[in-house]
């Protein structure tokens, strides 16, 4: 129950948004999108699904959805306001993102993301909002490895229950509340590559492969075993569920159960896993295999299906990735050679093509240029199981309508794709 006038106002704002959200989630288009992704991710021939990915990691989102733009005063309610408003904007974009008929309360866990391995990871900043920064790695000497601790999966159940009850009391009669106890050690936190660069530093990591391979292998083994242990702990606790899927797109497919709120426990073999190697984009295939893939494989093999890649160039590593027995999705990024990637991927995997957002929507909106780039990519991917994902959109130059206009163009260009 609300205790103050501010709480009452915040809850009123949330309830109005929740009604809009529930209406959107109940529209028939959501089921049509589920079928599209189900067939597509099962390697059937479909029109290419299209996604526009955005979040508070993007500068324009921080401008549009920052605290200054929210109505709720309480930080707890404000996060739900922000989340729902972003989902409603996603609906306006008109892509194939699925608005699910529930709202998620994530479990409150022990530890913090910045110190998953027992040490704080720092960085040097230019001080410019949205500008570049450089890692200040905590493992500066190999003796610093003694400071590391394996990541834990621990849910604060009383705090989680209190938070879930609070949002349930506010909007639970309008839209179901899903409590998600998925562990931190999924996606980027579990791909080794991301945390490794924070712990050791990008430049030093490259030197280590030549100068200290034995020590690097010890660190990699420690990280592999820590990730496996944390994921197993979550699985044994029954905290993996049908919203624990990770694949940087929609997880619907015929081989695995569809997402569902409060589904109960599932095993890793019943779920998607997502893995990337962004920090290894300039590393040779041979060293990628020795110093990363060989350590990722024992983690990935535990899962049902795998999506691999984010922003790294995998052009010369697709043959290597075929070692992943449950691989289903491969990312083809703006820096990759679309033609070479498509030729290697064929119909064996889903090709998740990410055209350069600078060309698409970030620096002006040149419809002719957009269509030329799309047509070239579609020609390259002819016959592939193609999905098009617009991501890393840092600016829309004050014009969020560009995303919906871009989706319309993509749909026109892919209407006859085969």
C-alpha positions in Angstrom: 0.0 0.0 0.0 1.1 3.5 -0.7 2.3 5.4 2.5 2.7 8.9 1.2 1.2 11.3 -1.3 4.3 10.9 -3.5 3.9 7.1 -3.5 0.3 7.5 -4.5 1.2 9.8 -7.4 4.0 7.5 -8.6 1.7 4.5 -8.5 -1.0 6.3 -10.4 1.6 7.1 -13.1 2.7 3.4 -13.2 -0.8 2.1 -13.4 -1.6 4.3 -16.4 1.5 3.0 -18.1 0.8 -0.6 -17.1 -2.6 -0.5 -18.8 -1.1 0.7 -22.0 1.6 -1.9 -21.8 -0.9 -4.7 -21.1 -2.9 -3.6 -24.2 0.2 -3.6 -26.4 1.3 -7.1 -25.1 -2.1 -8.5 -25.9 -2.2 -7.5 -29.5 -2.3 -10.3 -32.1 0.9 -9.0 -33.7 2.9 -10.4 -30.8 1.8 -14.0 -31.6 2.7 -13.3 -35.3 6.1 -12.3 -34.2 6.5 -15.4 -32.0 5.7 -17.6 -35.0 8.2 -15.7 -37.2 11.0 -16.1 -34.7 10.1 -19.7 -34.0 10.4 -20.6 -37.6 13.4 -18.4 -38.3 15.5 -19.6 -35.3 14.7 -23.2 -36.4 16.4 -22.4 -39.7 13.2 -22.4 -41.8 12.9 -20.0 -44.7 11.2 -16.7 -43.5 11.2 -13.0 -44.2 14.1 -11.7 -42.3 13.1 -10.6 -38.8 14.2 -7.0 -38.0 15.2 -5.7 -34.6 16.2 -2.2 -33.3 18.1 -2.6 -30.1 18.5 0.3 -27.6 18.9 0.9 -23.9 20.3 3.2 -21.3 23.8 2.3 -22.6 23.0 4.6 -25.5 23.5 8.4 -25.2 20.2 9.3 -26.9 18.3 7.0 -24.4 19.9 8.7 -21.4 18.7 12.0 -22.9 15.1 10.8 -23.5 14.7 8.4 -20.6 16.9 10.0 -18.0 15.7 10.7 -14.5 14.9 14.3 -15.5 12.3 13.0 -18.0 10.5 10.6 -15.6 7.4 11.5 -13.5 8.0 9.1 -10.6 9.9 10.5 -7.7 10.7 7.2 -5.9 13.8 5.5 -7.5 12.1 2.1 -7.3 9.0 3.1 -9.2 11.0 5.3 -11.5 12.9 2.3 -12.9 9.6 0.6 -13.7 8.3 3.8 -15.3 11.5 4.0 -17.4 11.3 0.3 -18.4 7.7 0.5 -19.5 8.1 3.8 -21.4 11.0 2.2 -23.3 8.9 -0.8 -24.2 6.1 1.4 -25.4 8.6 3.3 -27.7 9.8 -0.1 -28.9 6.3 -0.8 -30.0 6.1 2.4 -31.9 9.3 1.5 -33.7 7.4 -1.4 -35.3 10.2 -4.0 -35.5 9.8 -7.6 -34.5 10.6 -7.2 -30.9 8.1 -9.1 -28.8 6.3 -7.2 -25.9 5.7 -10.0 -23.4 2.6 -10.0 -21.2 4.4 -9.6 -17.9 6.7 -7.2 -16.1 9.9 -8.5 -14.5 11.3 -7.9 -11.1 14.9 -9.1 -11.0 16.0 -10.8 -7.9 18.3 -8.9 -5.6 21.7 -10.6 -5.5 24.8 -10.4 -3.3 27.8 -8.7 -4.8 28.0 -6.0 -7.5 28.7 -6.3 -11.2 31.9 -4.3 -11.0 33.5 -6.8 -8.6 32.2 -10.2 -9.8 35.7 -11.6 -9.5 36.3 -10.2 -6.0 38.3 -7.2 -7.2 37.0 -3.8 -8.4 37.6 -3.0 -12.0 38.4 0.7 -12.7 38.8 2.9 -15.7 40.3 6.2 -16.7 37.8 8.6 -18.3 38.1 11.7 -20.5 35.3 13.3 -18.4 33.2 13.7 -21.5 29.7 12.3 -21.2 29.6 9.3 -23.6 33.3 9.7 -24.4 36.0 7.1 -24.6 37.6 5.5 -21.5 40.4 3.1 -20.8 40.6 0.2 -18.4 42.5 0.4 -15.1 42.9 -3.4 -14.6 43.3 -4.8 -11.1 45.7 -7.6 -12.2 48.8 -5.6 -13.0 51.2 -8.3 -11.8 50.5 -12.1 -12.0 50.8 -12.2 -8.2 47.6 -10.1 -8.2 45.7 -13.2 -9.2 45.7 -14.2 -5.6 43.2 -11.5 -5.0 40.6 -13.0 -7.3 37.6 -14.9 -6.0 35.2 -17.1 -8.0 31.9 -15.3 -8.7 29.0 -16.3 -6.5 25.3 -16.7 -7.2 23.4 -15.7 -4.0 19.9 -14.3 -4.0 18.8 -12.1 -1.1 15.3 -13.7 -0.8 13.8 -11.3 1.8 14.8 -8.3 -0.2 13.6 -9.9 -3.4 10.3 -10.8 -1.9 9.8 -7.3 -0.5 10.6 -5.7 -3.9 8.3 -8.2 -5.7 5.4 -7.5 -3.3 5.9 -3.7 -3.7 5.5 -3.8 -7.5 2.8 -6.4 -7.2 0.8 -4.1 -5.0 1.3 -1.3 -7.4 0.4 -2.9 -10.8 0.1 -6.6 -10.3 -3.7 -6.6 -10.9 -3.1 -5.0 -14.3 -0.1 -7.0 -15.6 1.5 -10.2 -14.1 4.8 -9.7 -12.2 7.6 -12.2 -13.0 10.4 -12.7 -10.5 13.6 -13.5 -12.3 16.4 -15.2 -10.3 18.7 -15.7 -13.3 22.4 -15.4 -12.3 24.7 -12.5 -13.2 26.9 -15.0 -14.9 25.1 -15.1 -18.3 25.9 -13.4 -21.5 28.8 -10.9 -21.4 29.5 -11.8 -17.8 30.0 -15.4 -18.8 31.9 -15.1 -22.1 35.3 -14.8 -20.4 36.4 -12.2 -23.0 34.6 -9.3 -21.4 35.8 -9.8 -17.9 39.3 -10.8 -19.0 39.9 -7.4 -20.6 38.7 -5.6 -17.5 40.9 -7.7 -15.2 44.1 -7.6 -17.3 43.7 -4.8 -19.9 43.4 -5.1 -23.6 47.0 -4.2 -24.6 48.5 -6.3 -21.8 46.2 -9.2 -22.8 47.7 -9.2 -26.3 51.2 -9.2 -24.9 50.4 -12.0 -22.4 49.6 -14.4 -25.3 53.3 -14.1 -26.4 55.1 -13.2 -23.1 53.2 -15.1 -20.5 51.1 -17.8 -22.0 51.3 -20.2 -19.1 50.1 -17.6 -16.6 47.3 -16.5 -19.0 46.1 -20.1 -19.3 46.0 -20.4 -15.5 43.8 -17.2 -15.4 41.5 -18.5 -18.2 41.1 -21.9 -16.4 40.2 -20.1 -13.2 37.6 -18.0 -15.0 36.1 -21.0 -16.9 35.7 -23.0 -13.7 34.3 -20.0 -11.8 31.6 -19.4 -14.5 30.7 -23.0 -14.6 30.4 -23.2 -10.8 28.2 -20.1 -10.6 25.9 -21.3 -13.4 25.7 -24.8 -11.8 24.8 -23.2 -8.4 22.0 -21.3 -10.1 20.7 -24.4 -11.9 20.8 -26.5 -8.7 18.9 -23.8 -6.9 16.2 -23.8 -9.5 16.9 -20.2 -10.5 17.2 -20.7 -14.2 13.8 -20.3 -15.9 12.3 -19.7 -19.3 13.2 -16.0 -19.3 16.9 -16.9 -18.7 17.3 -17.3 -22.5 20.1 -15.2 -23.9 20.7 -14.7 -27.7 20.6 -11.0 -28.5 17.4 -11.5 -30.4 14.1 -13.2 -29.7 14.6 -16.8 -28.3 11.6 -18.5 -29.8 12.4 -21.7 -31.6 11.1 -25.2 -32.0 13.9 -27.0 -30.2 13.4 -25.1 -26.9 10.5 -24.0 -24.7 9.2 -20.5 -25.3 9.7 -17.8 -22.7 7.1 -17.8 -20.0 6.8 -15.8 -16.7 7.3 -17.7 -13.5 7.9 -21.0 -15.4 9.7 -22.8 -12.6 13.2 -24.3 -12.8 14.8 -25.2 -16.1 18.3 -26.7 -16.9 20.9 -25.1 -19.0 20.2 -27.7 -21.7 16.7 -26.2 -22.0 17.9 -22.7 -22.7 19.8 -20.4 -25.1 23.3 -19.1 -24.2 24.9 -16.0 -25.6 28.6 -15.5 -26.0 30.9 -12.9 -27.5 34.5 -12.2 -28.1 34.7 -8.5 -28.8 38.1 -8.0 -27.2 39.5 -10.7 -29.5 38.5 -9.1 -32.8 42.2 -8.4 -33.7 43.4 -11.7 -32.4 44.3 -14.4 -35.0 42.0 -17.4 -35.3 44.7 -19.7 -33.9 45.1 -17.6 -30.8 41.4 -17.0 -30.5 41.0 -20.8 -30.3 43.9 -21.3 -27.9 43.2 -18.4 -25.5 39.4 -18.1 -25.7 37.3 -20.7 -27.5 38.9 -23.7 -25.8 37.8 -22.2 -22.5 34.4 -21.1 -23.7 33.5 -24.5 -25.1 33.0 -26.3 -21.7 30.6 -23.5 -20.7 28.7 -23.4 -24.0 28.3 -27.1 -24.3 26.1 -27.1 -21.2 23.4 -25.1 -22.9 20.7 -25.9 -25.4 21.5 -23.5 -28.2 24.2 -20.8 -28.6 24.4 -17.3 -30.2 27.9 -16.1 -30.8 29.2 -12.6 -31.5 28.4 -8.9 -30.7 30.5 -6.2 -32.3 33.6 -8.2 -33.2 34.8 -9.2 -36.7 34.3 -12.9 -37.1 34.9 -13.0 -40.9 38.0 -15.3 -40.5 36.7 -17.3 -37.5 33.4 -18.8 -38.7 35.2 -22.1 -39.5 36.5 -22.1 -36.0 33.1 -21.4 -34.5 31.8 -24.6 -36.1 33.5 -26.4 -33.2 30.6 -25.2 -31.0 28.2 -28.2 -31.4 25.0 -26.3 -30.4 25.8 -23.1 -32.3 22.7 -21.5 -34.0 23.3 -17.8 -34.5 26.5 -15.9 -35.8 26.8 -12.2 -35.7 28.0 -10.3 -38.8 29.0 -6.8 -37.7 29.6 -3.5 -39.4 33.4 -4.3 -39.6 32.9 -7.8 -41.0 32.9 -8.7 -44.6 29.3 -9.5 -45.3 29.9 -11.4 -48.5 32.6 -13.6 -47.0 30.6 -14.3 -43.9 27.4 -15.1 -45.7 29.3 -17.5 -48.0 30.6 -19.4 -44.9 27.4 -19.4 -42.9 25.0 -20.4 -45.7 21.9 -22.1 -44.3 23.7 -23.8 -41.4 23.2 -21.0 -39.0 21.1 -17.9 -38.5 23.1 -14.9 -39.8 22.5 -11.9 -37.6 23.6 -8.9 -39.7 24.2 -5.6 -37.9 24.6 -2.8 -40.6 26.5 0.2 -39.4 24.2 2.5 -37.4 26.2 5.5 -38.6 25.1 4.8 -42.1 21.5 3.9 -41.1 20.3 6.5 -38.6 23.0 8.2 -36.6 24.5 10.7 -39.0 21.7 12.1 -41.1 19.0 10.0 -42.7 19.8 9.3 -46.3 17.2 6.9 -47.6 19.0 6.3 -50.8 22.2 5.3 -49.0 20.3 3.1 -46.6 18.7 1.2 -49.4 22.0 0.8 -51.3 23.6 -0.7 -48.3 20.7 -3.0 -47.5 20.5 -4.2 -51.1 24.2 -5.1 -51.1 23.8 -7.0 -47.8 20.7 -8.8 -49.0 22.4 -9.8 -52.2 25.3 -11.2 -50.2 23.0 -13.1 -47.9 20.8 -14.6 -50.6 19.7 -18.0 -49.4 20.9 -17.4 -45.8 18.6 -17.5 -42.8 19.0 -13.7 -42.3 18.1 -11.5 -39.4 18.8 -7.7 -39.4 19.7 -6.0 -36.2 20.2 -2.3 -35.8 22.2 -1.8 -32.6 24.7 0.6 -30.9 22.6 3.6 -31.9 24.4 6.3 -29.9 22.5 9.3 -31.4 19.4 9.9 -33.4 20.3 13.6 -33.6 17.1 14.5 -31.7 14.8 12.5 -34.1 13.7 9.2 -32.6 11.2 8.7 -35.5 14.2 7.6 -37.6 14.0 4.2 -36.1 10.5 3.5 -37.3 11.3 5.0 -40.7 14.3 2.7 -40.9 12.2 -0.3 -40.1 9.7 0.6 -42.8 12.6 0.8 -45.4 14.0 -2.6 -44.3 10.6 -4.2 -44.6 10.2 -2.9 -48.1 13.7 -4.1 -49.1 13.3 -7.5 -47.6 9.8 -8.2 -48.8 11.0 -10.5 -51.6 14.1 -11.8 -49.9 14.8 -15.5 -50.5 
